[in-house]
Amino acid sequence: MKLARFLMSREGFISVFCYTVTAVFSFLSFAPLNLPFFVWFAPFGLFIIEKRNRGEWKKLIYHGFGFAVVFYLVSFHWVYHMTTVFGGFDWYLAVPIFIGSAILLNFKFPVYLLLFSYLAKKINRFFPLIASFAILFAEFFTPQVFPWYFGNVVAENQILAQNAEYTSAYGLSAFLFFVSYFLFYLRSPKKIIRLINTFLPIHQKITKQVYFGMSVLFFVLLVFFGNGYYLFQKWVNVKPVAEREVLVVQPNAPLEFRDGRNPAEEIRNLMTRIDRMVEKELKDNPVDLVVLPESGVPFFTTHDSEVTRSIRIYWHQFESLMALISLRHGTNLFFNELDADIPGVKESARIIRNDIRTYNSSVLMNPNGERTNSYQKVFLLIFGEYMPFEWMYALSGQTGQFAPGTKLDLIPYFERRKTPSNVTKDLHWEDTFGLSPDSVREHYKTNQIEEKTAGAFLPLICYEVIISEFVRKFQGDPDFIVNVTNDKWYGNSVESYQHHTLGRLRAIEFRKWIVRSTNSGTSVFTDHLGRNIDNEFTPIESTATIRKKVSVIPGEMTFYRLYGNLLSYLFMGIVGIFFLVYVKRNS
């Protein structure tokens, strides 16, 4: 009742309006709409609420959660779809889960309002650095499952996005709030006229405060736009050392079979579909690498071991198909699968089911049809791939019980076969019913070539790509980045575009191309400047293929790869000390 009365009051209307301004303007600026003009006004809602409630800490906390819920409703409404489809929850459970997640995972809003208000009250004058410091602190030190930052929205501007090479999205967030706070201060026409009149009359003395404030603003604009332009020109003219032809196959594999479909029939149709899609693309136009997405063939593994056989995830026909595709076309094939082992236990030891660890794994099949290197997903998705407590698994039958991988190694790939196939009859999916993987390899024995390493790429599974601090932990210099993901749980929503946009900055931080392969859309290639090649995205909830020549950019350890968030920490430290000294002097 108290909440209802507040919402019906004038104060409630203004508050909801402010929540909506921040949420809607951010959404308009973000993928897939990409209207970056609105981002400069998105923080206005936060500024208005803080100013109207300065020093009223309890109210600011409530308003922070109000921003969180409305922001989730507008920008991340697909979380509700995931809760009902992936989690299998009815609406009366999905709604409180959605609201709870909005509050728990958006503490940045109340933290920002509290810190901003505290500093503004202490300093008691217009100080744009307050806005930058507060948002940087809030984004650094509040928990998130799907890490998103206001800087990701700023990065829709191609020039400003280049600054991510030094600061990732954090620095762009600080820049946004600095500029936006200036615009907010000048929202009144009277203030703009007063500012213009300050500079126009020659006889009038410009105050130190105005001179200093405008000088700082122009300096910050010059640094970010100037540095962005310099980096863009630097990297746009870099000549690649090689090019790799890459094919992405989007098979639109089924998620589950709760609707009564026949699982065996659906999987057979899927395998046939993958086989035909690859053959159609590669029969006359070979490539260096074929990439299948996360869950492209769900539920199975090509790793033949006592453990995988004991839990019935090894399927010889799956391995046979992957081998015949790579052998038939003489190419590298990168695909996703389940995997399992018992750490520290030899194959011949007695298998105890409770000791088995299951992994979300991606594997490379070389041009000779041999299963070579694999990567087990390290950064698992809470509530999707694991639950924080054992008893919570009973809440959702769809949640996996995966173990995190332990290695952060690049995946070597090999030179493709340059000559046409020597066999008289090519094999297809239907032939695997009567052929073992070894039989497939024997059939294509004359197609086998000398194994020569051509390079290595950085493998990422699903939302690992959006966590900059995690990705920079990989060792070595990759030719490019491959991100395989399954966004089908989110339906025909904006999630897939947002997922890609959040991860797009890794291309700039590493100065490497990104190959994004999704199960049901949208797949895309992104270059080392963060540009989506030909702006070509595969459609959502459909089968599709997309192929491009990926440029291998010469190896160079960028600032962010070397030093991570050093500049952001330095900024917070220096500005924090400055605030302390300023407050002490003027108190």
Secondary structure, 3 states (H helix, E strand, C coil): CHHHHHHHCHHHHHHHHHHHHHHHHHHHHCCCCCCHHHHHHCCHHHHHHHHHCCCCHHHHHHHHHHHHHHHHHHHCCHHHHHHHHCCCCCHHHHHHHHHHHHHHCCCHHHHHHHHHHHHHHHHCCCCHHHHHHHHHHHHHCCCCCCCCCHHHHHCCCHHHHCCHHHHHHHHHHHHHHHHHHHHHHCCCHHHHHHHHHHHCCCCCCCCHHHHHHHHHHHHHHHHHHHHHHHHHHHHHCCCCCEEEEEEEEECCCCCCCCCCCCHHHHHHHHHHHHHHHHHHHHCCCCCCEEECCCCCCCCCECCCCHHHHHCCCECHHHHHHHHHHHHHHCCEEEEEEEEEECCCCCCCCCCCHHHCEEEEEEEEECCCCCEEEEEECCCCCECCCECCCHHHHHHCCCCCCECCCCCCCCEEEECCCCCCCCCCCCCCHHHHHCCCHHHHHHHCHHHCCCCCEEEEEEEEEHHHHHCHHHHCCCCCCCCCEEEEECCHHHCCCCHHHHHHHHHHHHHHHHCCCEEEEECCCCCEEECCCCCEHHHCCCCCCCCEEEEEEEEECCCCCCHHHHHCCHHHHHHHHHHHHHHHHHHHHHC
